[in-house]
Amino acid sequence: MPINKDEMMKHLDHVTYPASKEDFMAACNRMEHVTEGEKKWMMDNLPDKTYNSADEVKQALGV
């Protein structure tokens, strides 16, 4: 099953900022509809830092 990056990016607006990579992964783990493949993609592609907005996350992921 391919990763739906656009669908994943919609969830970034529901995260409280500032947020670290660990915060994002914890949020992903709480979302039932996020697949294991999507979680792995986020873990592998999101640089380990603190983000101040969803736009910063999108830019870091190249989306």
Summary of the structure (lengths in Angstrom):
residues: 63
radius of gyration: 10.5
end to end distance: 18.9
largest distance: 31.1
contacts: 146
relative contact order: 0.24
helix: 60%
strand: 6%
